[in-house]
């Protein structure tokens, strides 16, 4: 019949084996009266688990009165997906302890995965469970645990061992191809790439990452993690490649393949990538979504503040950070450090110091003390810098007296005070250091030097503690030192050679004469007369001189060609017969000069230098008309 429980149960199992989990659940829900919860609980919970309805699967398992081994197995898997690792570890330990069947190896693998997750996401130091790494899955999980502990070299060796075991186990199967082996090794190679990235071997990491992407494995979670790691390597460079890789992180159902922290890291990187690619609206939208999902996490607020700073809105960024610090005091330290950095970027060093001093849990740290002292010194506020030293020394005096950090702070405070002339204030610090180590001659010398300016009598008292010269094994020959000429300062001269290569006086003279440069006489212009004062404006261009009057315009106006092409100016007057009587009997021949040169005076005092001469334009002087060069060649035709 249709309502036969055995038949319905068989139908549900068949649908599960064919991957039809929704249809199987529909059958279960439509026959709740026939298929009781105890009878069908495992199948129902398994369908819900495969459909990523983890909370519903947990409720289904917990509603069963009697827990079977297969329900416990599924219960452990559900707890692992919910990241309840402590409870999950307890379930798998109980299964290993109380069951003996062919699935023991799988249970040990699941337990090692739980241990690796606890050490990675909860920073829990794992206990030794005595699991032997006989399979490549166990070796891989052990390597993940070692990575979480920071033992990268040991983790790399474990991953190489896992790779060898994987090849051996899969090569025995004749049906397995090389592509199948490469796909199975992809997750191991991905972890190797992560180790390379942690070690700074970026090229090796990128090579492994790109190999995995080319394989196109079916695991969407692995592809998303590899793409995210490449994006972190690119940072704000190569953003076009990052845009391509970010598409791999948007695959359907990828959030169910990753832990919460992995998925959060990918979403944070998406927002940062939007900021680096100047997608301000997208960055703000992603950051706001992340802030609503993780209200106590610091990253969304920092991304929002960074975006505001890129838009030159530093004041709004500081207000946003201040509001978050007041609402979440647990994360106030990191937020205030960022606020101080923004204040320094704005040039408000004193306000940055005030923000840093408000972080109580970091006030006594050497790094914080060093930063504050440096910043106050930059602002020339020596009193505030000394106050920072004093407060830190008082904290260590109360909680960690005479520790290494305590004594080093006292020494730095004393040196700082001596450097800035505060010898009276430095004396107490030096005395405290000297009492801790009376054999410290350097501190004693500093103390005596400080007292010599303040209280000479005490300086004499402390000087008695200095060791005698006999006790100091300096290995110095005093007599030889006194008889030596000592070092003298000699000013080097050009041409002289000191030391073994010193030359004789004659040689020195030769060297000096060789190195002397002869002064060349300056060239004088032609017709230079030393008795005539040179033109003071001779170095200026002609146009800038005071006596320059410009070109004479209109002088050859009549000669400018007018009329038709080829016409000559004044041709009509030359051809007029009525005017021929007044013209000279013959015209000058070409090449003969009709001008006369002006007479020159024999007196040398009347000679005008070339730079003083001006163009001569006297009457009766005609310039030779230069023949125009014809275009098209040098022949003159």
C-alpha positions as CSV (number, residue, x, y, z in Angstrom):
1,X,0.0,0.0,0.0
2,X,1.0,3.6,-0.3
3,X,1.2,4.1,3.4
4,X,3.4,1.1,4.1
5,X,6.2,2.3,6.4
6,X,8.8,-0.1,5.0
7,X,8.1,0.9,1.5
8,X,8.2,4.6,2.3
9,X,11.5,4.1,4.2
10,X,13.0,2.3,1.2
11,X,11.8,5.1,-1.1
12,X,13.5,7.7,1.1
13,X,16.8,5.8,1.1
14,X,16.7,5.4,-2.7
15,X,16.1,9.2,-3.1
16,X,19.1,9.9,-0.8
17,X,21.3,7.6,-2.9
18,X,20.3,9.4,-6.1
19,X,21.1,12.8,-4.5
20,X,17.4,13.9,-4.4
21,X,17.5,15.3,-0.9
22,X,14.6,17.7,-1.3
23,X,12.3,14.9,-2.7
24,X,13.3,12.7,0.2
25,X,12.4,15.4,2.7
26,X,9.1,15.9,1.0
27,X,8.2,12.3,1.3
28,X,9.2,12.4,5.0
29,X,7.1,15.5,5.7
30,X,4.1,14.2,3.8
31,X,4.0,10.9,5.8
32,X,4.7,12.0,9.3
33,X,2.1,9.8,10.8
34,X,3.6,6.7,9.2
35,X,7.3,7.6,9.3
36,X,7.9,8.3,13.0
37,X,10.8,10.4,14.2
38,X,12.6,7.4,15.7
39,X,12.3,5.4,12.5
40,X,13.4,8.1,10.0
41,X,15.4,10.5,12.2
42,X,18.8,9.7,10.6
43,X,17.6,10.0,7.0
44,X,15.8,13.3,7.8
45,X,18.8,14.8,9.6
46,X,21.1,13.6,6.8
47,X,19.0,15.3,4.1
48,X,18.9,18.5,6.1
49,X,22.7,18.3,6.6
50,X,23.3,17.9,2.9
51,X,20.9,20.8,2.1
52,X,23.0,23.0,4.5
53,X,20.1,23.3,7.0
54,X,22.5,22.6,9.8
55,X,20.4,24.0,12.6
56,X,17.4,21.9,11.6
57,X,19.6,18.8,11.4
58,X,20.8,19.5,15.0
59,X,17.2,19.8,16.2
60,X,16.3,16.5,14.5
61,X,19.2,14.6,16.1
62,X,18.6,16.0,19.5
63,X,14.9,15.1,19.4
64,X,15.7,11.4,19.2
65,X,15.5,9.6,22.5
66,X,18.0,6.9,21.7
67,X,21.3,7.8,19.9
68,X,22.7,5.2,17.6
69,X,26.3,5.1,16.3
70,X,25.3,6.5,12.9
71,X,23.4,9.3,14.5
72,X,26.4,10.1,16.7
73,X,28.6,10.2,13.5
74,X,26.2,12.6,11.9
75,X,25.9,14.6,15.2
76,X,29.7,15.1,15.2
77,X,29.7,16.3,11.6
78,X,26.9,18.8,12.4
79,X,28.7,20.1,15.5
80,X,31.9,20.6,13.3
81,X,29.9,22.6,10.8
82,X,28.5,24.7,13.6
83,X,32.1,25.2,14.9
84,X,31.3,23.8,18.3
85,X,34.7,22.0,18.4
86,X,34.8,21.0,22.0
87,X,31.5,19.1,21.8
88,X,32.5,17.7,18.5
89,X,35.8,16.4,19.9
90,X,33.9,14.7,22.8
91,X,31.6,12.9,20.4
92,X,34.4,11.5,18.2
93,X,36.5,10.4,21.1
94,X,33.5,8.5,22.5
95,X,32.9,6.9,19.2
96,X,36.5,5.8,18.9
97,X,36.5,4.4,22.4
98,X,33.2,2.5,22.2
99,X,33.1,1.2,18.6
100,X,35.2,-1.3,16.7
101,X,34.4,-1.6,13.0
102,X,36.0,-0.8,9.6
103,X,35.3,3.0,10.0
104,X,37.8,3.6,12.8
105,X,40.3,5.2,10.4
106,X,37.7,7.7,9.3
107,X,36.8,8.6,12.9
108,X,40.5,9.3,13.7
109,X,40.7,11.5,10.6
110,X,37.7,13.5,11.7
111,X,39.1,13.8,15.2
112,X,42.4,15.1,13.9
113,X,40.5,17.6,11.8
114,X,38.7,18.9,14.9
115,X,42.1,19.3,16.7
116,X,43.5,21.2,13.7
117,X,40.4,23.5,13.6
118,X,40.6,24.2,17.4
119,X,44.3,25.2,17.1
120,X,43.7,27.3,14.0
121,X,40.5,29.2,14.9
122,X,40.5,29.1,18.7
123,X,44.3,29.3,19.4
124,X,44.0,26.2,21.6
125,X,47.2,24.2,22.3
126,X,46.3,20.7,21.1
127,X,46.9,17.7,23.3
128,X,48.7,14.7,22.0
129,X,46.0,12.1,21.1
130,X,48.5,9.5,20.0
131,X,47.2,9.4,16.4
132,X,49.6,7.8,13.9
133,X,49.9,9.5,10.5
134,X,49.3,6.4,8.5
135,X,47.2,8.1,5.8
136,X,47.6,11.2,3.8
137,X,44.5,12.7,5.4
138,X,46.0,12.3,8.9
139,X,49.3,13.8,7.7
140,X,47.5,16.8,6.2
141,X,45.5,17.5,9.4
142,X,48.7,17.2,11.4
143,X,50.4,19.7,9.1
144,X,47.4,22.1,9.6
145,X,47.9,21.9,13.4
146,X,51.7,22.6,13.0
147,X,50.9,25.7,10.8
148,X,48.6,27.0,13.6
149,X,51.5,26.6,16.0
150,X,53.8,28.5,13.7
151,X,56.0,25.5,13.0
152,X,56.1,26.1,9.2
153,X,59.1,24.0,8.4
154,X,57.8,21.0,10.2
155,X,54.4,21.5,8.5
156,X,56.0,21.6,5.1
157,X,57.7,18.2,5.8
158,X,54.4,16.8,6.8
159,X,52.7,18.0,3.7
160,X,55.4,16.5,1.5
161,X,54.9,13.2,3.4
162,X,51.1,13.5,2.8
163,X,51.8,14.1,-0.9
164,X,53.8,10.9,-1.2
165,X,51.2,8.9,0.7
166,X,48.5,10.2,-1.6
167,X,50.3,9.3,-4.7
168,X,51.0,5.8,-3.5
169,X,47.5,5.1,-2.4
170,X,45.9,6.4,-5.6
171,X,48.4,5.0,-8.0
172,X,47.5,1.5,-6.9
173,X,44.0,2.0,-8.4
174,X,44.0,1.4,-12.1
175,X,40.9,3.5,-12.7
176,X,42.5,6.6,-11.2
177,X,44.1,8.9,-13.8
178,X,46.8,11.5,-13.4
179,X,44.1,14.3,-13.5
180,X,42.3,12.6,-10.6
181,X,45.6,12.5,-8.6
182,X,46.3,16.1,-9.3
183,X,42.8,17.1,-8.2
184,X,43.2,15.1,-5.0
185,X,46.6,16.8,-4.4
186,X,45.3,20.3,-5.0
187,X,44.3,20.9,-1.3
188,X,47.8,19.8,-0.2
189,X,49.5,22.0,-2.8
190,X,47.3,24.9,-1.7
191,X,48.5,24.5,1.9
192,X,52.1,24.4,0.7
193,X,51.5,27.7,-1.2
194,X,50.1,29.2,2.0
195,X,53.3,28.2,3.9
196,X,55.4,29.7,1.1
197,X,53.3,32.9,1.4
198,X,53.9,33.0,5.2
199,X,57.6,32.6,4.6
200,X,57.8,35.4,2.1
201,X,58.4,33.1,-0.9
202,X,55.8,34.9,-3.0
203,X,56.9,33.6,-6.4
204,X,56.7,29.9,-5.2
205,X,53.3,30.5,-3.6
206,X,51.9,32.1,-6.8
207,X,53.2,29.3,-8.9
208,X,51.3,26.7,-6.8
209,X,48.2,28.9,-6.6
210,X,48.0,29.3,-10.4
211,X,48.5,25.6,-11.0
212,X,45.5,24.8,-8.8
213,X,43.4,27.4,-10.6
214,X,44.3,25.9,-14.0
215,X,43.1,22.5,-12.7
216,X,39.7,23.9,-12.0
217,X,38.9,21.6,-9.0
218,X,35.3,20.9,-8.1
219,X,35.9,22.2,-4.5
220,X,34.5,25.7,-4.6
221,X,35.9,26.4,-1.1
222,X,39.4,25.6,-2.2
223,X,39.2,27.9,-5.2
224,X,37.8,30.7,-3.1
225,X,40.7,30.4,-0.6
226,X,43.3,30.3,-3.4
227,X,41.8,33.3,-5.1
228,X,41.6,35.2,-1.8
229,X,45.3,34.5,-1.1
230,X,46.3,35.8,-4.5
231,X,44.3,39.0,-3.8
232,X,46.2,39.5,-0.6
233,X,49.5,39.1,-2.5
234,X,48.5,41.7,-5.0
235,X,47.3,44.2,-2.4
236,X,46.8,47.6,-4.1
237,X,48.8,46.5,-7.1
238,X,47.6,44.5,-10.1
239,X,44.0,45.2,-9.3
240,X,42.8,43.9,-12.7
241,X,44.0,40.5,-11.8
242,X,42.4,40.8,-8.4
243,X,39.1,41.7,-10.0
244,X,39.2,38.5,-12.0
245,X,40.2,36.4,-9.0
246,X,37.4,37.8,-6.8
247,X,34.8,36.2,-9.1
248,X,36.0,32.8,-7.9
249,X,35.0,33.8,-4.3
250,X,31.4,34.5,-5.4
251,X,30.6,30.9,-6.4
252,X,27.3,29.5,-5.3
253,X,27.3,27.8,-1.9
254,X,30.9,28.8,-1.2
255,X,29.9,30.1,2.2
256,X,28.9,26.6,3.3
257,X,32.4,25.3,2.4
258,X,34.3,27.8,4.6
259,X,34.5,28.6,8.2
260,X,33.1,31.8,9.5
261,X,36.5,33.4,9.9
262,X,37.5,32.4,6.4
263,X,34.3,33.8,4.9
264,X,34.7,37.0,6.9
265,X,38.3,37.5,5.6
266,X,37.2,37.1,2.0
267,X,34.4,39.7,2.5
268,X,36.9,42.1,4.1
269,X,39.2,41.7,1.2
270,X,36.4,42.4,-1.2
271,X,35.7,45.7,0.5
272,X,39.4,46.6,0.5
273,X,39.6,45.8,-3.2
274,X,36.7,48.1,-3.9
275,X,38.5,50.9,-2.0
276,X,41.8,50.3,-4.0
277,X,39.9,50.4,-7.3
278,X,38.2,53.7,-6.3
279,X,34.7,52.2,-6.1
280,X,33.7,54.3,-3.1
281,X,30.0,53.5,-3.2
282,X,30.7,49.8,-3.4
283,X,33.3,50.0,-0.6
284,X,30.9,51.8,1.7
285,X,28.1,49.4,0.9
286,X,30.2,46.3,1.7
287,X,31.6,47.9,4.8
288,X,28.2,48.8,6.1
289,X,27.0,45.2,5.5
290,X,29.9,43.7,7.3
291,X,29.4,46.1,10.2
292,X,25.8,45.0,10.6
293,X,26.9,41.3,10.4
294,X,29.9,41.7,12.7
295,X,29.1,44.7,14.9
296,X,32.0,44.0,17.3
297,X,34.6,43.4,14.7
298,X,37.2,46.1,14.1
299,X,37.8,45.6,10.4
300,X,34.6,47.2,9.0
301,X,35.1,50.4,10.9
302,X,38.7,50.6,9.9
303,X,37.7,50.1,6.2
304,X,35.1,52.9,6.6
305,X,37.7,55.2,8.1
306,X,40.2,54.4,5.4
307,X,37.7,55.2,2.7
308,X,36.9,58.6,4.4
309,X,40.6,59.4,4.6
310,X,41.0,58.7,0.9
311,X,38.2,61.2,0.4
312,X,40.2,63.8,2.6
313,X,37.6,63.6,5.3
314,X,39.9,63.0,8.2
315,X,37.7,64.6,10.8
316,X,34.8,62.3,10.0
317,X,37.1,59.3,10.2
318,X,38.3,60.3,13.6
319,X,34.8,60.8,14.9
320,X,33.7,57.4,13.5
321,X,36.6,55.7,15.3
322,X,36.0,57.6,18.5
323,X,32.3,56.5,18.5
324,X,33.3,52.8,17.9
325,X,35.9,53.0,20.7
326,X,33.3,54.3,23.2
327,X,30.8,51.5,22.2
328,X,33.3,48.7,22.3
329,X,36.0,49.3,25.0
330,X,37.5,45.9,24.4
331,X,38.8,47.0,20.9
332,X,39.5,50.6,22.0
333,X,43.3,50.1,22.0
334,X,43.6,49.3,18.3
335,X,41.1,52.1,17.4
336,X,43.0,54.7,19.4
337,X,46.3,53.7,17.8
338,X,44.6,54.4,14.4
339,X,43.2,57.7,15.7
340,X,46.7,58.7,16.8
341,X,48.1,57.9,13.4
342,X,45.5,60.1,11.7
343,X,46.3,63.0,14.1
344,X,50.0,62.7,13.2
345,X,49.1,62.7,9.5
346,X,47.2,66.0,10.2
347,X,50.2,67.4,12.0
348,X,48.6,67.4,15.5
349,X,51.4,65.6,17.3
350,X,50.4,66.8,20.8
351,X,46.8,65.5,20.3
352,X,48.2,62.2,19.1
353,X,50.2,62.0,22.3
354,X,47.1,62.6,24.4
355,X,45.3,59.8,22.6
356,X,48.2,57.4,23.1
357,X,48.4,58.2,26.8
358,X,44.7,57.4,27.2
359,X,45.4,53.7,26.3
360,X,46.0,52.5,29.8
361,X,47.0,48.9,29.0
362,X,49.8,50.1,26.8
363,X,51.1,53.1,28.8
364,X,54.0,51.1,30.4
365,X,55.1,49.2,27.3
366,X,58.6,50.1,26.0
367,X,57.3,50.6,22.5
368,X,54.7,53.1,23.7
369,X,57.2,54.9,25.9
370,X,59.7,55.2,23.1
371,X,57.0,56.6,20.7
372,X,55.7,59.1,23.2
373,X,59.2,60.3,24.1
374,X,60.2,60.8,20.5
375,X,57.0,62.7,19.7
376,X,57.3,65.0,22.7
377,X,61.0,65.6,21.9
378,X,59.9,66.5,18.3
379,X,57.5,69.1,19.9
380,X,60.4,70.2,22.3
381,X,58.2,69.3,25.3
382,X,61.0,67.8,27.4
383,X,59.0,67.9,30.7
384,X,56.2,65.8,29.2
385,X,58.7,63.3,27.8
386,X,60.4,62.9,31.3
387,X,56.9,62.5,32.8
388,X,56.3,59.6,30.4
389,X,59.5,57.9,31.7
390,X,58.6,58.6,35.3
391,X,55.1,56.9,35.0
392,X,56.5,53.9,33.2
393,X,59.3,53.4,35.8
394,X,56.8,53.7,38.6
395,X,54.6,51.0,37.0
396,X,57.5,48.6,36.7
397,X,58.7,49.5,40.2
398,X,55.3,48.4,41.6
399,X,54.7,45.3,39.4
400,X,58.0,44.1,38.0
401,X,60.8,45.6,40.2
402,X,64.4,45.2,39.0
403,X,63.3,43.4,35.9
404,X,65.3,43.8,32.6
405,X,62.7,46.2,31.2
406,X,62.6,48.2,34.4
407,X,66.4,48.8,34.5
408,X,66.6,49.5,30.8
409,X,63.9,52.2,31.2
410,X,65.8,53.8,34.1
411,X,69.0,53.9,32.0
412,X,67.2,55.4,29.0
413,X,65.6,58.0,31.3
414,X,69.0,58.9,32.8
415,X,70.6,59.3,29.3
416,X,67.6,61.4,28.1
417,X,67.9,63.7,31.1
418,X,71.7,64.0,30.7
419,X,71.3,64.7,27.0
420,X,68.9,67.6,27.7
421,X,70.9,69.1,30.6
422,X,68.7,67.8,33.4
423,X,71.7,66.5,35.5
424,X,70.0,66.9,38.9
425,X,67.0,64.8,37.8
426,X,69.4,62.2,36.2
427,X,71.4,61.7,39.4
428,X,68.7,59.6,41.2
429,X,68.3,57.3,38.2
430,X,72.0,56.8,37.9
431,X,72.4,56.1,41.7
432,X,69.6,53.5,41.4
433,X,71.4,51.8,38.5
434,X,74.7,51.9,40.2
435,X,73.3,50.3,43.4
436,X,71.9,47.4,41.3
437,X,75.4,46.9,39.7
438,X,78.3,48.5,41.6
439,X,80.8,47.1,39.0
440,X,79.2,49.1,36.2
441,X,82.0,51.6,35.6
442,X,80.2,53.4,32.8
443,X,77.2,54.2,35.1
444,X,79.6,55.3,37.9
445,X,81.4,57.6,35.5
446,X,78.1,59.2,34.4
447,X,77.2,59.7,38.1
448,X,80.5,61.4,38.9
449,X,80.2,63.6,35.8
450,X,76.7,64.7,36.9
451,X,77.7,65.3,40.5
452,X,80.7,67.3,39.4
453,X,78.4,70.1,38.2
454,X,76.0,69.9,41.0
455,X,77.9,68.7,44.2
456,X,81.7,68.4,43.7
457,X,82.1,66.9,47.2
458,X,79.9,64.0,46.4
459,X,81.7,63.6,43.1
460,X,84.9,63.1,45.0
461,X,83.2,60.6,47.3
462,X,82.0,58.5,44.4
463,X,85.3,58.8,42.5
464,X,86.9,56.7,45.3
465,X,84.9,53.8,43.9
466,X,86.6,54.0,40.6
467,X,89.1,51.2,40.1
468,X,92.8,52.0,40.4
469,X,95.1,52.1,37.4
470,X,97.0,49.1,38.6
471,X,93.8,46.9,38.5
472,X,93.0,48.0,35.0
473,X,94.8,45.8,32.5
474,X,95.0,48.2,29.6
475,X,98.3,46.9,28.2
476,X,99.6,50.4,27.4
477,X,103.3,51.3,27.4
478,X,103.2,54.6,29.2
479,X,106.9,55.5,28.6
480,X,106.6,54.8,24.9
481,X,103.4,56.9,24.8
482,X,105.1,59.8,26.5
483,X,108.2,59.7,24.3
484,X,106.2,59.5,21.1
485,X,105.8,62.7,19.1
486,X,102.0,62.2,18.9
487,X,99.7,63.0,16.1
488,X,100.0,66.4,14.6
489,X,97.7,68.1,12.2
490,X,99.3,69.0,8.9
491,X,97.4,71.1,6.3
492,X,97.9,69.5,2.9
493,X,99.1,71.7,0.1
494,X,98.9,71.1,-3.5
495,X,101.8,69.3,-5.0
496,X,103.2,68.0,-1.6
497,X,103.4,64.3,-0.9
498,X,103.7,63.1,2.7
499,X,104.9,59.8,4.2
500,X,107.3,57.4,2.5
501,X,106.8,58.8,-1.0
502,X,107.9,62.3,0.1
503,X,110.0,63.9,-2.7
504,X,113.1,66.0,-2.5
505,X,112.8,69.8,-2.6
506,X,113.9,69.8,-6.3
507,X,111.3,67.2,-7.2
508,X,108.7,69.2,-5.2
509,X,109.5,72.3,-7.2
510,X,109.1,70.3,-10.4
511,X,105.8,69.0,-9.3
512,X,104.6,72.4,-8.3
513,X,105.7,74.0,-11.6
514,X,103.9,71.3,-13.5
515,X,100.7,71.8,-11.6
516,X,100.7,75.6,-12.0
517,X,98.2,76.8,-14.6
518,X,99.2,79.6,-16.8
519,X,96.8,82.4,-17.0
520,X,95.7,83.0,-20.5
521,X,95.4,86.6,-21.7
522,X,92.0,87.6,-22.7
523,X,91.4,88.2,-26.4
524,X,90.9,91.9,-27.3
525,X,88.7,93.1,-30.2
526,X,90.3,94.5,-33.4
527,X,91.2,98.2,-33.4
528,X,91.1,98.2,-29.6
529,X,92.3,101.5,-28.2
530,X,93.1,101.4,-24.5
531,X,92.7,105.2,-24.3
532,X,89.1,105.1,-25.3
533,X,86.5,104.2,-22.6
534,X,84.6,101.1,-23.8
535,X,80.9,101.2,-24.2
536,X,79.3,100.3,-20.9
537,X,76.3,98.8,-22.8
538,X,78.4,96.6,-25.1
539,X,77.2,93.4,-23.4
540,X,73.5,94.2,-24.0
541,X,71.7,93.3,-27.2
542,X,71.4,96.1,-29.7
543,X,67.7,96.4,-29.1
544,X,68.2,97.0,-25.3
545,X,70.8,99.7,-25.7
546,X,69.8,103.3,-24.9
547,X,70.9,104.8,-28.2
548,X,69.1,102.2,-30.3
549,X,66.5,104.0,-32.4
550,X,65.0,101.1,-34.3
551,X,65.0,100.4,-38.0
552,X,64.3,103.2,-40.4
553,X,61.0,102.4,-41.9
554,X,59.9,103.5,-45.3
555,X,63.4,104.1,-46.7
556,X,63.0,101.7,-49.6
557,X,59.3,102.0,-49.8
558,X,59.4,103.0,-53.4
559,X,61.5,100.0,-54.3
560,X,59.0,97.6,-52.9
561,X,57.5,95.7,-55.8
562,X,54.0,96.8,-56.6
563,X,51.6,96.2,-59.4
564,X,51.8,93.2,-61.7
565,X,54.3,90.4,-61.2
566,X,57.7,91.3,-62.7
567,X,57.1,95.1,-62.7
568,X,60.0,97.3,-61.6
569,X,59.5,100.3,-59.4
570,X,60.1,103.6,-61.3
571,X,60.0,102.0,-64.7
572,X,57.5,104.5,-66.1
573,X,59.8,107.4,-65.2
574,X,62.8,105.8,-66.9
575,X,60.9,105.3,-70.1
576,X,59.5,108.8,-70.2
577,X,61.5,110.7,-72.9
578,X,60.6,114.1,-71.6
579,X,62.6,113.5,-68.5
580,X,65.7,112.1,-70.2
581,X,67.4,115.5,-70.4
582,X,67.8,115.8,-66.7
583,X,69.2,112.3,-66.4
584,X,72.9,111.6,-66.5
585,X,74.4,110.9,-69.9
586,X,75.3,107.4,-69.0
587,X,74.2,105.0,-66.3
588,X,76.8,103.3,-64.1
589,X,78.0,100.0,-65.3
590,X,77.4,97.0,-63.2
591,X,80.3,96.3,-60.9
592,X,81.6,99.9,-60.8
593,X,81.4,102.0,-57.7
594,X,80.0,105.5,-57.9
595,X,80.3,106.2,-54.2
596,X,83.2,107.9,-52.6
597,X,84.7,106.9,-49.3
598,X,84.9,109.6,-46.6
599,X,88.3,110.9,-45.7
600,X,89.7,109.6,-42.5
601,X,91.6,111.8,-40.1
602,X,95.2,111.0,-39.4
603,X,94.8,111.6,-35.7
604,X,94.7,108.4,-33.6
605,X,92.5,110.0,-31.0
606,X,89.6,110.3,-33.4
607,X,89.5,106.6,-34.2
608,X,86.2,105.1,-33.1
609,X,86.2,101.5,-31.7
610,X,84.3,98.9,-33.7
611,X,81.6,98.5,-31.0
612,X,81.1,102.3,-30.9
613,X,80.7,102.6,-34.7
614,X,77.2,103.2,-36.0
615,X,75.9,102.4,-39.5
616,X,76.9,105.2,-41.9
617,X,74.0,106.6,-43.8
618,X,75.6,109.9,-45.2
619,X,74.3,111.5,-48.3
620,X,76.1,110.7,-51.6
621,X,76.6,107.0,-50.5
622,X,74.8,104.3,-52.3
623,X,74.7,100.8,-51.3
624,X,75.3,98.1,-53.8
625,X,72.1,96.4,-54.8
626,X,72.5,92.8,-54.1
627,X,71.3,90.6,-56.9
628,X,68.6,88.3,-55.8
629,X,69.5,84.6,-55.9
630,X,67.4,82.7,-58.3
631,X,65.7,79.6,-57.0
632,X,66.4,76.2,-58.4
633,X,70.1,75.9,-58.5
634,X,73.6,77.3,-58.1
635,X,74.4,77.8,-61.8
636,X,73.0,81.3,-62.1
637,X,70.9,80.8,-65.1
